[in-house]
Structures are given as structure tokens and as C-alpha cells.
């Protein structure tokens, strides 16, 4: 597994993104740099069928897929940011969060 930390310069808490590659698949992982320079992944407990947290935590990540797919997805996101496009809004009921 290879990884590269990209620090968020606007963060007051040394937060950033860890780009990981494992078995040809790429992922973006929410991470933070410790005072000793060590990078720590942020972990979450996903919900089960009854919307209760599962017992096992997993890294808080976005899977991008293989190299070709990851590049295509990241280019699309970059184009949205550069063109100041917003993602399509989610339909909500009375301002509720859509999840």
C-alpha cells in the first residue's frame, strides 16, 4: 500500500486528505497529521440495516477505483471546481438533511 498526505493549508487542526493506492485501487481518506508528523486516518462506524452503528470501524474514505477511473473522477471534480459549478441539489422535505 502506498499513500501520500495532502495537508489542508486552511485547517487549524493539521487536517488533510490521504491518497491511498492498494492493489491497483485508489481512495481518498480523511486524515490528520499528529504533532510528531505521523498521519492518522479518521475512522467511522457505518450503519447497519436498522440504522444502528456496526461494531467494527472502517476508514472514512471515498473509493475512486482503478487508476483510469480515479483520474476520470478527479478530473470531473476539478472541472466542477474550476468552472464554479455546483453539484445538483438533492430533493429534501422542509429543509431536512437528505440521508
C-alpha positions as CSV (number, residue, x, y, z in Angstrom):
1,X,0.0,0.0,0.0
2,X,1.3,3.4,-0.9
3,X,-0.1,6.7,0.4
4,X,0.5,10.4,0.1
5,X,-0.8,13.1,2.6
6,X,-2.0,16.4,1.2
7,X,-2.4,18.9,4.0
8,X,-5.3,21.3,4.1
9,X,-3.5,24.6,4.5
10,X,-6.7,26.4,5.6
11,X,-7.2,23.9,8.5
12,X,-6.2,24.9,12.1
13,X,-6.0,21.3,13.1
14,X,-3.5,19.8,10.6
15,X,-6.3,18.0,8.7
16,X,-6.0,16.8,5.1
17,X,-6.5,14.0,2.6
18,X,-4.6,10.8,2.3
19,X,-4.4,9.5,-1.2
20,X,-4.0,5.7,-0.9
21,X,-3.3,3.1,-3.5
22,X,-3.9,-0.6,-2.6
23,X,-3.9,-3.4,-5.1
24,X,-4.4,-1.0,-8.0
25,X,-7.4,0.8,-6.5
26,X,-7.2,4.4,-5.2
27,X,-9.1,6.0,-2.4
28,X,-9.2,9.4,-0.6
29,X,-9.1,9.1,3.1
30,X,-9.9,11.7,5.7
31,X,-6.7,12.1,7.8
32,X,-4.9,14.3,10.3
33,X,-1.2,14.9,11.0
34,X,-0.1,14.5,14.6
35,X,2.3,16.7,16.4
36,X,5.0,14.1,15.8
37,X,4.4,14.2,12.0
38,X,2.6,10.9,11.9
39,X,-0.5,10.7,9.8
40,X,-3.7,9.3,11.4
41,X,-6.7,8.1,9.4
42,X,-10.1,9.1,10.7
43,X,-12.4,6.2,11.3
44,X,-16.2,5.8,11.3
45,X,-18.7,3.2,12.3
46,X,-21.1,2.5,9.3
47,X,-24.8,1.9,10.0
48,X,-26.4,-1.5,9.8
49,X,-29.8,-2.4,8.5
50,X,-31.6,-0.8,11.4
51,X,-29.6,2.4,11.2
52,X,-27.5,1.4,14.3
53,X,-23.7,1.7,14.2
54,X,-21.9,-1.6,13.4
55,X,-19.3,-2.8,15.9
56,X,-16.3,-2.6,13.5
57,X,-14.9,0.8,12.4
58,X,-13.6,1.4,8.9
59,X,-11.5,4.3,7.4
60,X,-13.5,7.3,6.4
61,X,-12.8,7.2,2.7
62,X,-14.1,7.7,-0.8
63,X,-13.2,4.9,-3.2
64,X,-12.1,6.1,-6.6
65,X,-11.5,2.8,-8.4
66,X,-8.6,1.8,-10.6
67,X,-6.1,4.4,-11.9
68,X,-8.0,5.2,-15.1
69,X,-11.4,5.6,-13.3
70,X,-9.8,7.6,-10.4
71,X,-8.2,10.1,-12.9
72,X,-11.5,10.5,-14.7
73,X,-13.5,11.1,-11.5
74,X,-10.9,13.6,-10.2
75,X,-10.8,15.5,-13.5
76,X,-14.6,15.8,-13.4
77,X,-14.4,17.2,-9.9
78,X,-11.6,19.6,-10.8
79,X,-13.6,20.8,-13.8
80,X,-16.6,21.5,-11.5
81,X,-14.5,23.5,-9.1
82,X,-12.7,25.4,-11.8
83,X,-16.0,26.2,-13.6
84,X,-17.6,27.1,-10.3
85,X,-20.3,24.5,-11.0
86,X,-22.4,23.2,-8.1
87,X,-23.4,19.6,-7.9
88,X,-27.1,19.1,-8.5
89,X,-29.2,19.7,-5.4
90,X,-30.7,16.8,-3.5
91,X,-34.5,16.9,-3.1
92,X,-35.4,17.5,0.5
93,X,-38.6,17.8,2.5
94,X,-38.8,21.0,4.5
95,X,-35.1,21.5,4.6
96,X,-34.3,18.1,6.1
97,X,-30.9,16.5,5.5
98,X,-31.2,14.1,2.6
99,X,-30.0,11.0,4.5
